[in-house]
Amino acid sequence: MRVTHGPVELEIVCYFADRRRRDLDNVVKAVSDGLGGVAYADDSQVVKVKATRREGEPRTIVCVAYLDS
């Protein structure tokens, strides 16, 4: 992964073990904050987010798309 200073898109697929109520927006915030300084300089560069919740083996899959400035 590379650090960029241009706009980025995030696609997040979060798998939960069961149907208990959980806030997907908290996962999005954690992923966005966690990738700051790693995949992009600052989470304010995120211009689009697609987040999906699914049931299955717990995991989170993240795809970062670097957009033209």
mmCIF file as Biopython writes it, N, C-alpha, C and O atoms, coordinates in Angstrom:
data_model
#
loop_
_atom_site.group_PDB
_atom_site.id
_atom_site.type_symbol
_atom_site.label_atom_id
_atom_site.label_alt_id
_atom_site.label_comp_id
_atom_site.label_asym_id
_atom_site.label_entity_id
_atom_site.label_seq_id
_atom_site.pdbx_PDB_ins_code
_atom_site.Cartn_x
_atom_site.Cartn_y
_atom_site.Cartn_z
_atom_site.occupancy
_atom_site.B_iso_or_equiv
_atom_site.auth_seq_id
_atom_site.auth_asym_id
_atom_site.pdbx_PDB_model_num
ATOM 1   N N  . MET A ? 1  ? 0.836   -1.174  0.000  1.0 0.0 1  A 1 
ATOM 2   C CA . MET A ? 1  ? 0.000   0.000   0.000  1.0 0.0 1  A 1 
ATOM 3   C C  . MET A ? 1  ? 0.881   1.237   0.000  1.0 0.0 1  A 1 
ATOM 4   O O  . MET A ? 1  ? 1.999   1.209   0.513  1.0 0.0 1  A 1 
ATOM 5   N N  . ARG A ? 2  ? 0.391   2.296   -0.560 1.0 0.0 2  A 1 
ATOM 6   C CA . ARG A ? 2  ? 1.162   3.531   -0.619 1.0 0.0 2  A 1 
ATOM 7   C C  . ARG A ? 2  ? 0.392   4.662   0.049  1.0 0.0 2  A 1 
ATOM 8   O O  . ARG A ? 2  ? -0.838  4.643   0.069  1.0 0.0 2  A 1 
ATOM 9   N N  . VAL A ? 3  ? 1.086   5.626   0.584  1.0 0.0 3  A 1 
ATOM 10  C CA . VAL A ? 3  ? 0.447   6.809   1.155  1.0 0.0 3  A 1 
ATOM 11  C C  . VAL A ? 3  ? 0.274   7.820   0.039  1.0 0.0 3  A 1 
ATOM 12  O O  . VAL A ? 3  ? 1.213   8.107   -0.703 1.0 0.0 3  A 1 
ATOM 13  N N  . THR A ? 4  ? -0.936  8.360   -0.078 1.0 0.0 4  A 1 
ATOM 14  C CA . THR A ? 4  ? -1.231  9.346   -1.099 1.0 0.0 4  A 1 
ATOM 15  C C  . THR A ? 4  ? -1.810  10.593  -0.457 1.0 0.0 4  A 1 
ATOM 16  O O  . THR A ? 4  ? -2.271  10.559  0.684  1.0 0.0 4  A 1 
ATOM 17  N N  . HIS A ? 5  ? -1.784  11.674  -1.180 1.0 0.0 5  A 1 
ATOM 18  C CA . HIS A ? 5  ? -2.350  12.924  -0.679 1.0 0.0 5  A 1 
ATOM 19  C C  . HIS A ? 5  ? -3.574  13.334  -1.486 1.0 0.0 5  A 1 
ATOM 20  O O  . HIS A ? 5  ? -4.151  14.392  -1.235 1.0 0.0 5  A 1 
ATOM 21  N N  . GLY A ? 6  ? -3.978  12.515  -2.448 1.0 0.0 6  A 1 
ATOM 22  C CA . GLY A ? 6  ? -5.152  12.792  -3.270 1.0 0.0 6  A 1 
ATOM 23  C C  . GLY A ? 6  ? -6.398  12.121  -2.708 1.0 0.0 6  A 1 
ATOM 24  O O  . GLY A ? 6  ? -6.339  11.452  -1.677 1.0 0.0 6  A 1 
ATOM 25  N N  . PRO A ? 7  ? -7.526  12.303  -3.388 1.0 0.0 7  A 1 
ATOM 26  C CA . PRO A ? 7  ? -8.786  11.713  -2.926 1.0 0.0 7  A 1 
ATOM 27  C C  . PRO A ? 7  ? -8.793  10.194  -3.057 1.0 0.0 7  A 1 
ATOM 28  O O  . PRO A ? 7  ? -8.168  9.633   -3.956 1.0 0.0 7  A 1 
ATOM 29  N N  . VAL A ? 8  ? -9.512  9.534   -2.144 1.0 0.0 8  A 1 
ATOM 30  C CA . VAL A ? 8  ? -9.619  8.072   -2.154 1.0 0.0 8  A 1 
ATOM 31  C C  . VAL A ? 8  ? -11.066 7.646   -1.915 1.0 0.0 8  A 1 
ATOM 32  O O  . VAL A ? 8  ? -11.871 8.384   -1.346 1.0 0.0 8  A 1 
ATOM 33  N N  . GLU A ? 9  ? -11.365 6.434   -2.368 1.0 0.0 9  A 1 
ATOM 34  C CA . GLU A ? 9  ? -12.637 5.769   -2.107 1.0 0.0 9  A 1 
ATOM 35  C C  . GLU A ? 9  ? -12.359 4.541   -1.255 1.0 0.0 9  A 1 
ATOM 36  O O  . GLU A ? 9  ? -11.331 3.883   -1.418 1.0 0.0 9  A 1 
ATOM 37  N N  . LEU A ? 10 ? -13.277 4.236   -0.347 1.0 0.0 10 A 1 
ATOM 38  C CA . LEU A ? 10 ? -13.171 3.030   0.457  1.0 0.0 10 A 1 
ATOM 39  C C  . LEU A ? 10 ? -14.362 2.124   0.177  1.0 0.0 10 A 1 
ATOM 40  O O  . LEU A ? 10 ? -15.499 2.590   0.110  1.0 0.0 10 A 1 
ATOM 41  N N  . GLU A ? 11 ? -14.102 0.837   0.015  1.0 0.0 11 A 1 
ATOM 42  C CA . GLU A ? 11 ? -15.160 -0.163  -0.014 1.0 0.0 11 A 1 
ATOM 43  C C  . GLU A ? 11 ? -14.879 -1.122  1.132  1.0 0.0 11 A 1 
ATOM 44  O O  . GLU A ? 11 ? -13.817 -1.740  1.196  1.0 0.0 11 A 1 
ATOM 45  N N  . ILE A ? 12 ? -15.840 -1.237  2.032  1.0 0.0 12 A 1 
ATOM 46  C CA . ILE A ? 12 ? -15.676 -2.018  3.249  1.0 0.0 12 A 1 
ATOM 47  C C  . ILE A ? 12 ? -16.772 -3.072  3.318  1.0 0.0 12 A 1 
ATOM 48  O O  . ILE A ? 12 ? -17.958 -2.755  3.221  1.0 0.0 12 A 1 
ATOM 49  N N  . VAL A ? 13 ? -16.369 -4.317  3.485  1.0 0.0 13 A 1 
ATOM 50  C CA . VAL A ? 13 ? -17.322 -5.410  3.701  1.0 0.0 13 A 1 
ATOM 51  C C  . VAL A ? 13 ? -17.001 -5.993  5.064  1.0 0.0 13 A 1 
ATOM 52  O O  . VAL A ? 13 ? -15.903 -6.499  5.297  1.0 0.0 13 A 1 
ATOM 53  N N  . CYS A ? 14 ? -17.974 -5.914  5.963  1.0 0.0 14 A 1 
ATOM 54  C CA . CYS A ? 14 ? -17.765 -6.351  7.340  1.0 0.0 14 A 1 
ATOM 55  C C  . CYS A ? 14 ? -18.654 -7.558  7.624  1.0 0.0 14 A 1 
ATOM 56  O O  . CYS A ? 14 ? -19.876 -7.486  7.494  1.0 0.0 14 A 1 
ATOM 57  N N  . TYR A ? 15 ? -18.033 -8.658  8.010  1.0 0.0 15 A 1 
ATOM 58  C CA . TYR A ? 15 ? -18.751 -9.882  8.342  1.0 0.0 15 A 1 
ATOM 59  C C  . TYR A ? 15 ? -18.871 -9.992  9.858  1.0 0.0 15 A 1 
ATOM 60  O O  . TYR A ? 15 ? -17.881 -9.874  10.580 1.0 0.0 15 A 1 
ATOM 61  N N  . PHE A ? 16 ? -20.097 -10.221 10.332 1.0 0.0 16 A 1 
ATOM 62  C CA . PHE A ? 16 ? -20.363 -10.439 11.742 1.0 0.0 16 A 1 
ATOM 63  C C  . PHE A ? 16 ? -20.814 -11.880 11.938 1.0 0.0 16 A 1 
ATOM 64  O O  . PHE A ? 16 ? -21.425 -12.468 11.046 1.0 0.0 16 A 1 
ATOM 65  N N  . ALA A ? 17 ? -20.514 -12.452 13.102 1.0 0.0 17 A 1 
ATOM 66  C CA . ALA A ? 17 ? -20.807 -13.860 13.365 1.0 0.0 17 A 1 
ATOM 67  C C  . ALA A ? 17 ? -22.304 -14.140 13.480 1.0 0.0 17 A 1 
ATOM 68  O O  . ALA A ? 17 ? -22.744 -15.267 13.252 1.0 0.0 17 A 1 
ATOM 69  N N  . ASP A ? 18 ? -23.086 -13.121 13.832 1.0 0.0 18 A 1 
ATOM 70  C CA . ASP A ? 18 ? -24.524 -13.328 14.024 1.0 0.0 18 A 1 
ATOM 71  C C  . ASP A ? 18 ? -25.280 -12.053 13.662 1.0 0.0 18 A 1 
ATOM 72  O O  . ASP A ? 18 ? -24.693 -11.084 13.181 1.0 0.0 18 A 1 
ATOM 73  N N  . ARG A ? 19 ? -26.568 -12.069 13.895 1.0 0.0 19 A 1 
ATOM 74  C CA . ARG A ? 19 ? -27.415 -10.940 13.506 1.0 0.0 19 A 1 
ATOM 75  C C  . ARG A ? 19 ? -27.623 -9.919  14.621 1.0 0.0 19 A 1 
ATOM 76  O O  . ARG A ? 19 ? -28.487 -9.048  14.509 1.0 0.0 19 A 1 
ATOM 77  N N  . ARG A ? 20 ? -26.848 -10.016 15.683 1.0 0.0 20 A 1 
ATOM 78  C CA . ARG A ? 20 ? -26.999 -9.023  16.754 1.0 0.0 20 A 1 
ATOM 79  C C  . ARG A ? 20 ? -26.797 -7.626  16.193 1.0 0.0 20 A 1 
ATOM 80  O O  . ARG A ? 20 ? -26.053 -7.424  15.233 1.0 0.0 20 A 1 
ATOM 81  N N  . ARG A ? 21 ? -27.462 -6.684  16.801 1.0 0.0 21 A 1 
ATOM 82  C CA . ARG A ? 21 ? -27.420 -5.307  16.330 1.0 0.0 21 A 1 
ATOM 83  C C  . ARG A ? 21 ? -26.049 -4.683  16.606 1.0 0.0 21 A 1 
ATOM 84  O O  . ARG A ? 21 ? -25.576 -4.664  17.742 1.0 0.0 21 A 1 
ATOM 85  N N  . ARG A ? 22 ? -25.429 -4.176  15.546 1.0 0.0 22 A 1 
ATOM 86  C CA . ARG A ? 22 ? -24.140 -3.478  15.647 1.0 0.0 22 A 1 
ATOM 87  C C  . ARG A ? 22 ? -24.174 -2.296  14.682 1.0 0.0 22 A 1 
ATOM 88  O O  . ARG A ? 22 ? -24.852 -2.338  13.656 1.0 0.0 22 A 1 
ATOM 89  N N  . ASP A ? 23 ? -23.444 -1.256  15.020 1.0 0.0 23 A 1 
ATOM 90  C CA . ASP A ? 23 ? -23.411 -0.063  14.178 1.0 0.0 23 A 1 
ATOM 91  C C  . ASP A ? 23 ? -22.322 -0.183  13.130 1.0 0.0 23 A 1 
ATOM 92  O O  . ASP A ? 23 ? -21.136 -0.213  13.460 1.0 0.0 23 A 1 
ATOM 93  N N  . LEU A ? 24 ? -22.718 -0.252  11.874 1.0 0.0 24 A 1 
ATOM 94  C CA . LEU A ? 24 ? -21.761 -0.334  10.773 1.0 0.0 24 A 1 
ATOM 95  C C  . LEU A ? 24 ? -20.950 0.949   10.654 1.0 0.0 24 A 1 
ATOM 96  O O  . LEU A ? 24 ? -19.786 0.916   10.255 1.0 0.0 24 A 1 
ATOM 97  N N  . ASP A ? 25 ? -21.560 2.080   11.000 1.0 0.0 25 A 1 
ATOM 98  C CA . ASP A ? 25 ? -20.841 3.352   10.892 1.0 0.0 25 A 1 
ATOM 99  C C  . ASP A ? 25 ? -19.638 3.405   11.833 1.0 0.0 25 A 1 
ATOM 100 O O  . ASP A ? 25 ? -18.661 4.095   11.542 1.0 0.0 25 A 1 
ATOM 101 N N  . ASN A ? 26 ? -19.695 2.685   12.957 1.0 0.0 26 A 1 
ATOM 102 C CA . ASN A ? 26 ? -18.532 2.633   13.858 1.0 0.0 26 A 1 
ATOM 103 C C  . ASN A ? 26 ? -17.380 1.872   13.216 1.0 0.0 26 A 1 
ATOM 104 O O  . ASN A ? 26 ? -16.218 2.227   13.410 1.0 0.0 26 A 1 
ATOM 105 N N  . VAL A ? 27 ? -17.694 0.829   12.451 1.0 0.0 27 A 1 
ATOM 106 C CA . VAL A ? 27 ? -16.661 0.080   11.727 1.0 0.0 27 A 1 
ATOM 107 C C  . VAL A ? 27 ? -16.027 0.978   10.669 1.0 0.0 27 A 1 
ATOM 108 O O  . VAL A ? 27 ? -14.806 0.998   10.517 1.0 0.0 27 A 1 
ATOM 109 N N  . VAL A ? 28 ? -16.859 1.721   9.939  1.0 0.0 28 A 1 
ATOM 110 C CA . VAL A ? 28 ? -16.365 2.626   8.892  1.0 0.0 28 A 1 
ATOM 111 C C  . VAL A ? 28 ? -15.416 3.654   9.510  1.0 0.0 28 A 1 
ATOM 112 O O  . VAL A ? 28 ? -14.344 3.910   8.960  1.0 0.0 28 A 1 
ATOM 113 N N  . LYS A ? 29 ? -15.789 4.235   10.627 1.0 0.0 29 A 1 
ATOM 114 C CA . LYS A ? 29 ? -14.955 5.239   11.291 1.0 0.0 29 A 1 
ATOM 115 C C  . LYS A ? 29 ? -13.614 4.635   11.736 1.0 0.0 29 A 1 
ATOM 116 O O  . LYS A ? 29 ? -12.562 5.247   11.557 1.0 0.0 29 A 1 
ATOM 117 N N  . ALA A ? 30 ? -13.664 3.435   12.313 1.0 0.0 30 A 1 
ATOM 118 C CA . ALA A ? 30 ? -12.432 2.788   12.777 1.0 0.0 30 A 1 
ATOM 119 C C  . ALA A ? 30 ? -11.497 2.480   11.612 1.0 0.0 30 A 1 
ATOM 120 O O  . ALA A ? 30 ? -10.290 2.702   11.709 1.0 0.0 30 A 1 
ATOM 121 N N  . VAL A ? 31 ? -12.049 1.969   10.512 1.0 0.0 31 A 1 
ATOM 122 C CA . VAL A ? 31 ? -11.234 1.648   9.338  1.0 0.0 31 A 1 
ATOM 123 C C  . VAL A ? 31 ? -10.649 2.925   8.744  1.0 0.0 31 A 1 
ATOM 124 O O  . VAL A ? 31 ? -9.460  2.980   8.432  1.0 0.0 31 A 1 
ATOM 125 N N  . SER A ? 32 ? -11.481 3.946   8.587  1.0 0.0 32 A 1 
ATOM 126 C CA . SER A ? 32 ? -11.029 5.214   8.020  1.0 0.0 32 A 1 
ATOM 127 C C  . SER A ? 32 ? -9.908  5.832   8.861  1.0 0.0 32 A 1 
ATOM 128 O O  . SER A ? 32 ? -8.890  6.266   8.321  1.0 0.0 32 A 1 
ATOM 129 N N  . ASP A ? 33 ? -10.092 5.871   10.153 1.0 0.0 33 A 1 
ATOM 130 C CA . ASP A ? 33 ? -9.062  6.415   11.054 1.0 0.0 33 A 1 
ATOM 131 C C  . ASP A ? 33 ? -7.801  5.557   11.033 1.0 0.0 33 A 1 
ATOM 132 O O  . ASP A ? 33 ? -6.689  6.086   11.018 1.0 0.0 33 A 1 
ATOM 133 N N  . GLY A ? 34 ? -7.969  4.249   11.030 1.0 0.0 34 A 1 
ATOM 134 C CA . GLY A ? 34 ? -6.831  3.336   11.078 1.0 0.0 34 A 1 
ATOM 135 C C  . GLY A ? 34 ? -5.951  3.373   9.846  1.0 0.0 34 A 1 
ATOM 136 O O  . GLY A ? 34 ? -4.748  3.122   9.930  1.0 0.0 34 A 1 
ATOM 137 N N  . LEU A ? 35 ? -6.545  3.687   8.696  1.0 0.0 35 A 1 
ATOM 138 C CA . LEU A ? 35 ? -5.760  3.745   7.461  1.0 0.0 35 A 1 
ATOM 139 C C  . LEU A ? 35 ? -5.054  5.088   7.256  1.0 0.0 35 A 1 
ATOM 140 O O  . LEU A ? 35 ? -4.195  5.215   6.384  1.0 0.0 35 A 1 
ATOM 141 N N  . GLY A ? 36 ? -5.418  6.084   8.060  1.0 0.0 36 A 1 
ATOM 142 C CA . GLY A ? 36 ? -4.748  7.385   7.982  1.0 0.0 36 A 1 
ATOM 143 C C  . GLY A ? 36 ? -3.275  7.243   8.290  1.0 0.0 36 A 1 
ATOM 144 O O  . GLY A ? 36 ? -2.905  6.657   9.308  1.0 0.0 36 A 1 
ATOM 145 N N  . GLY A ? 37 ? -2.430  7.773   7.422  1.0 0.0 37 A 1 
ATOM 146 C CA . GLY A ? 37 ? -0.984  7.652   7.582  1.0 0.0 37 A 1 
ATOM 147 C C  . GLY A ? 37 ? -0.421  6.358   7.043  1.0 0.0 37 A 1 
ATOM 148 O O  . GLY A ? 37 ? 0.797   6.183   6.990  1.0 0.0 37 A 1 
ATOM 149 N N  . VAL A ? 38 ? -1.303  5.438   6.635  1.0 0.0 38 A 1 
ATOM 150 C CA . VAL A ? 38 ? -0.877  4.159   6.073  1.0 0.0 38 A 1 
ATOM 151 C C  . VAL A ? 38 ? -1.227  4.100   4.589  1.0 0.0 38 A 1 
ATOM 152 O O  . VAL A ? 38 ? -0.349  3.917   3.745  1.0 0.0 38 A 1 
ATOM 153 N N  . ALA A ? 39 ? -2.516  4.255   4.274  1.0 0.0 39 A 1 
ATOM 154 C CA . ALA A ? 39 ? -2.978  4.204   2.878  1.0 0.0 39 A 1 
ATOM 155 C C  . ALA A ? 39 ? -3.176  5.596   2.298  1.0 0.0 39 A 1 
ATOM 156 O O  . ALA A ? 39 ? -3.136  5.783   1.082  1.0 0.0 39 A 1 
ATOM 157 N N  . TYR A ? 40 ? -3.389  6.568   3.174  1.0 0.0 40 A 1 
ATOM 158 C CA . TYR A ? 40 ? -3.526  7.967   2.765  1.0 0.0 40 A 1 
ATOM 159 C C  . TYR A ? 40 ? -3.065  8.831   3.924  1.0 0.0 40 A 1 
ATOM 160 O O  . TYR A ? 40 ? -3.009  8.382   5.069  1.0 0.0 40 A 1 
ATOM 161 N N  . ALA A ? 41 ? -2.738  10.068  3.614  1.0 0.0 41 A 1 
ATOM 162 C CA . ALA A ? 41 ? -2.158  10.947  4.632  1.0 0.0 41 A 1 
ATOM 163 C C  . ALA A ? 41 ? -3.149  11.276  5.749  1.0 0.0 41 A 1 
ATOM 164 O O  . ALA A ? 41 ? -2.771  11.320  6.920  1.0 0.0 41 A 1 
ATOM 165 N N  . ASP A ? 42 ? -4.420  11.507  5.391  1.0 0.0 42 A 1 
ATOM 166 C CA . ASP A ? 42 ? -5.410  11.934  6.375  1.0 0.0 42 A 1 
ATOM 167 C C  . ASP A ? 42 ? -6.782  11.418  5.957  1.0 0.0 42 A 1 
ATOM 168 O O  . ASP A ? 42 ? -7.081  11.368  4.764  1.0 0.0 42 A 1 
ATOM 169 N N  . ASP A ? 43 ? -7.624  11.033  6.919  1.0 0.0 43 A 1 
ATOM 170 C CA . ASP A ? 43 ? -8.929  10.483  6.562  1.0 0.0 43 A 1 
ATOM 171 C C  . ASP A ? 43 ? -9.878  11.509  5.936  1.0 0.0 43 A 1 
ATOM 172 O O  . ASP A ? 43 ? -10.943 11.136  5.444  1.0 0.0 43 A 1 
ATOM 173 N N  . SER A ? 44 ? -9.515  12.776  5.947  1.0 0.0 44 A 1 
ATOM 174 C CA . SER A ? 44 ? -10.322 13.784  5.255  1.0 0.0 44 A 1 
ATOM 175 C C  . SER A ? 44 ? -10.231 13.628  3.733  1.0 0.0 44 A 1 
ATOM 176 O O  . SER A ? 44 ? -11.007 14.251  3.009  1.0 0.0 44 A 1 
ATOM 177 N N  . GLN A ? 45 ? -9.310  12.819  3.245  1.0 0.0 45 A 1 
ATOM 178 C CA . GLN A ? 45 ? -9.168  12.558  1.807  1.0 0.0 45 A 1 
ATOM 179 C C  . GLN A ? 45 ? -10.205 11.568  1.289  1.0 0.0 45 A 1 
ATOM 180 O O  . GLN A ? 45 ? -10.371 11.425  0.078  1.0 0.0 45 A 1 
ATOM 181 N N  . VAL A ? 46 ? -10.899 10.887  2.187  1.0 0.0 46 A 1 
ATOM 182 C CA . VAL A ? 46 ? -11.921 9.917   1.789  1.0 0.0 46 A 1 
ATOM 183 C C  . VAL A ? 46 ? -13.127 10.684  1.253  1.0 0.0 46 A 1 
ATOM 184 O O  . VAL A ? 46 ? -13.766 11.445  1.981  1.0 0.0 46 A 1 
ATOM 185 N N  . VAL A ? 47 ? -13.432 10.473  -0.034 1.0 0.0 47 A 1 
ATOM 186 C CA . VAL A ? 47 ? -14.535 11.194  -0.672 1.0 0.0 47 A 1 
ATOM 187 C C  . VAL A ? 47 ? -15.755 10.312  -0.920 1.0 0.0 47 A 1 
ATOM 188 O O  . VAL A ? 47 ? -16.839 10.824  -1.198 1.0 0.0 47 A 1 
ATOM 189 N N  . LYS A ? 48 ? -15.593 9.003   -0.823 1.0 0.0 48 A 1 
ATOM 190 C CA . LYS A ? 48 ? -16.709 8.088   -1.052 1.0 0.0 48 A 1 
ATOM 191 C C  . LYS A ? 48 ? -16.468 6.808   -0.257 1.0 0.0 48 A 1 
ATOM 192 O O  . LYS A ? 48 ? -15.355 6.285   -0.215 1.0 0.0 48 A 1 
ATOM 193 N N  . VAL A ? 49 ? -17.545 6.312   0.376  1.0 0.0 49 A 1 
ATOM 194 C CA . VAL A ? 49 ? -17.463 5.076   1.142  1.0 0.0 49 A 1 
ATOM 195 C C  . VAL A ? 49 ? -18.654 4.194   0.768  1.0 0.0 49 A 1 
ATOM 196 O O  . VAL A ? 49 ? -19.796 4.651   0.734  1.0 0.0 49 A 1 
ATOM 197 N N  . LYS A ? 50 ? -18.368 2.929   0.490  1.0 0.0 50 A 1 
ATOM 198 C CA . LYS A ? 50 ? -19.412 1.924   0.312  1.0 0.0 50 A 1 
ATOM 199 C C  . LYS A ? 50 ? -19.179 0.886   1.393  1.0 0.0 50 A 1 
ATOM 200 O O  . LYS A ? 50 ? -18.135 0.235   1.424  1.0 0.0 50 A 1 
ATOM 201 N N  . ALA A ? 51 ? -20.158 0.733   2.285  1.0 0.0 51 A 1 
ATOM 202 C CA . ALA A ? 51 ? -20.021 -0.200  3.399  1.0 0.0 51 A 1 
ATOM 203 C C  . ALA A ? 51 ? -21.161 -1.208  3.361  1.0 0.0 51 A 1 
ATOM 204 O O  . ALA A ? 51 ? -22.324 -0.847  3.184  1.0 0.0 51 A 1 
ATOM 205 N N  . THR A ? 52 ? -20.806 -2.476  3.531  1.0 0.0 52 A 1 
ATOM 206 C CA . THR A ? 52 ? -21.778 -3.561  3.507  1.0 0.0 52 A 1 
ATOM 207 C C  . THR A ? 52 ? -21.555 -4.449  4.719  1.0 0.0 52 A 1 
ATOM 208 O O  . THR A ? 52 ? -20.416 -4.748  5.076  1.0 0.0 52 A 1 
ATOM 209 N N  . ARG A ? 53 ? -22.652 -4.875  5.356  1.0 0.0 53 A 1 
ATOM 210 C CA . ARG A ? 53 ? -22.529 -5.822  6.466  1.0 0.0 53 A 1 
ATOM 211 C C  . ARG A ? 53 ? -23.092 -7.151  6.012  1.0 0.0 53 A 1 
ATOM 212 O O  . ARG A ? 53 ? -24.101 -7.215  5.311  1.0 0.0 53 A 1 
ATOM 213 N N  . ARG A ? 54 ? -22.417 -8.214  6.427  1.0 0.0 54 A 1 
ATOM 214 C CA . ARG A ? 54 ? -22.833 -9.572  6.073  1.0 0.0 54 A 1 
ATOM 215 C C  . ARG A ? 54 ? -22.661 -10.472 7.291  1.0 0.0 54 A 1 
ATOM 216 O O  . ARG A ? 54 ? -21.973 -10.123 8.250  1.0 0.0 54 A 1 
ATOM 217 N N  . GLU A ? 55 ? -23.293 -11.621 7.233  1.0 0.0 55 A 1 
ATOM 218 C CA . GLU A ? 55 ? -23.158 -12.601 8.300  1.0 0.0 55 A 1 
ATOM 219 C C  . GLU A ? 55 ? -22.187 -13.688 7.842  1.0 0.0 55 A 1 
ATOM 220 O O  . GLU A ? 55 ? -22.247 -14.133 6.696  1.0 0.0 55 A 1 
ATOM 221 N N  . GLY A ? 56 ? -21.305 -14.108 8.725  1.0 0.0 56 A 1 
ATOM 222 C CA . GLY A ? 56 ? -20.334 -15.142 8.385  1.0 0.0 56 A 1 
ATOM 223 C C  . GLY A ? 56 ? -19.166 -15.114 9.342  1.0 0.0 56 A 1 
ATOM 224 O O  . GLY A ? 56 ? -19.241 -14.514 10.414 1.0 0.0 56 A 1 
ATOM 225 N N  . GLU A ? 57 ? -18.081 -15.770 8.949  1.0 0.0 57 A 1 
ATOM 226 C CA . GLU A ? 57 ? -16.856 -15.765 9.750  1.0 0.0 57 A 1 
ATOM 227 C C  . GLU A ? 57 ? -16.419 -14.314 9.949  1.0 0.0 57 A 1 
ATOM 228 O O  . GLU A ? 57 ? -16.205 -13.608 8.964  1.0 0.0 57 A 1 
ATOM 229 N N  . PRO A ? 58 ? -16.278 -13.846 11.202 1.0 0.0 58 A 1 
ATOM 230 C CA . PRO A ? 58 ? -15.963 -12.437 11.448 1.0 0.0 58 A 1 
ATOM 231 C C  . PRO A ? 58 ? -14.669 -11.991 10.761 1.0 0.0 58 A 1 
ATOM 232 O O  . PRO A ? 58 ? -13.609 -12.589 10.943 1.0 0.0 58 A 1 
ATOM 233 N N  . ARG A ? 59 ? -14.787 -10.948 9.987  1.0 0.0 59 A 1 
ATOM 234 C CA . ARG A ? 59 ? -13.640 -10.337 9.313  1.0 0.0 59 A 1 
ATOM 235 C C  . ARG A ? 59 ? -14.097 -9.042  8.670  1.0 0.0 59 A 1 
ATOM 236 O O  . ARG A ? 59 ? -15.295 -8.804  8.516  1.0 0.0 59 A 1 
ATOM 237 N N  . THR A ? 60 ? -13.156 -8.218  8.301  1.0 0.0 60 A 1 
ATOM 238 C CA . THR A ? 60 ? -13.439 -6.983  7.580  1.0 0.0 60 A 1 
ATOM 239 C C  . THR A ? 60 ? -12.515 -6.915  6.386  1.0 0.0 60 A 1 
ATOM 240 O O  . THR A ? 60 ? -11.300 -7.062  6.519  1.0 0.0 60 A 1 
ATOM 241 N N  . ILE A ? 61 ? -13.092 -6.693  5.220  1.0 0.0 61 A 1 
ATOM 242 C CA . ILE A ? 61 ? -12.332 -6.592  3.973  1.0 0.0 61 A 1 
ATOM 243 C C  . ILE A ? 61 ? -12.418 -5.150  3.501  1.0 0.0 61 A 1 
ATOM 244 O O  . ILE A ? 61 ? -13.504 -4.575  3.423  1.0 0.0 61 A 1 
ATOM 245 N N  . VAL A ? 62 ? -11.266 -4.571  3.187  1.0 0.0 62 A 1 
ATOM 246 C CA . VAL A ? 62 ? -11.214 -3.169  2.786  1.0 0.0 62 A 1 
ATOM 247 C C  . VAL A ? 62 ? -10.503 -3.043  1.448  1.0 0.0 62 A 1 
ATOM 248 O O  . VAL A ? 62 ? -9.443  -3.634  1.240  1.0 0.0 62 A 1 
ATOM 249 N N  . CYS A ? 63 ? -11.088 -2.275  0.550  1.0 0.0 63 A 1 
ATOM 250 C CA . CYS A ? 63 ? -10.467 -1.959  -0.732 1.0 0.0 63 A 1 
ATOM 251 C C  . CYS A ? 63 ? -10.322 -0.437  -0.803 1.0 0.0 63 A 1 
ATOM 252 O O  . CYS A ? 63 ? -11.298 0.290   -0.618 1.0 0.0 63 A 1 
ATOM 253 N N  . VAL A ? 64 ? -9.120  0.039   -1.069 1.0 0.0 64 A 1 
ATOM 254 C CA . VAL A ? 64 ? -8.852  1.470   -1.194 1.0 0.0 64 A 1 
ATOM 255 C C  . VAL A ? 64 ? -8.606  1.770   -2.668 1.0 0.0 64 A 1 
ATOM 256 O O  . VAL A ? 64 ? -7.732  1.165   -3.289 1.0 0.0 64 A 1 
ATOM 257 N N  . ALA A ? 65 ? -9.371  2.699   -3.229 1.0 0.0 65 A 1 
ATOM 258 C CA . ALA A ? 65 ? -9.186  3.115   -4.611 1.0 0.0 65 A 1 
ATOM 259 C C  . ALA A ? 65 ? -8.622  4.536   -4.617 1.0 0.0 65 A 1 
ATOM 260 O O  . ALA A ? 65 ? -9.211  5.458   -4.051 1.0 0.0 65 A 1 
ATOM 261 N N  . TYR A ? 66 ? -7.490  4.687   -5.257 1.0 0.0 66 A 1 
ATOM 262 C CA . TYR A ? 66 ? -6.864  6.001   -5.382 1.0 0.0 66 A 1 
ATOM 263 C C  . TYR A ? 66 ? -7.432  6.696   -6.605 1.0 0.0 66 A 1 
ATOM 264 O O  . TYR A ? 66 ? -7.372  6.156   -7.710 1.0 0.0 66 A 1 
ATOM 265 N N  . LEU A ? 67 ? -7.978  7.879   -6.420 1.0 0.0 67 A 1 
ATOM 266 C CA . LEU A ? 67 ? -8.625  8.613   -7.495 1.0 0.0 67 A 1 
ATOM 267 C C  . LEU A ? 67 ? -7.673  9.685   -8.038 1.0 0.0 67 A 1 
ATOM 268 O O  . LEU A ? 67 ? -6.756  10.122  -7.344 1.0 0.0 67 A 1 
ATOM 269 N N  . ASP A ? 68 ? -7.901  10.093  -9.267 1.0 0.0 68 A 1 
ATOM 270 C CA . ASP A ? 68 ? -7.108  11.172  -9.845 1.0 0.0 68 A 1 
ATOM 271 C C  . ASP A ? 68 ? -7.407  12.465  -9.116 1.0 0.0 68 A 1 
ATOM 272 O O  . ASP A ? 68 ? -8.561  12.753  -8.798 1.0 0.0 68 A 1 
ATOM 273 N N  . SER A ? 69 ? -6.387  13.231  -8.856 1.0 0.0 69 A 1 
ATOM 274 C CA . SER A ? 69 ? -6.557  14.509  -8.132 1.0 0.0 69 A 1 
ATOM 275 C C  . SER A ? 69 ? -7.269  15.531  -8.970 1.0 0.0 69 A 1 
ATOM 276 O O  . SER A ? 69 ? -7.493  16.653  -8.517 1.0 0.0 69 A 1 
#
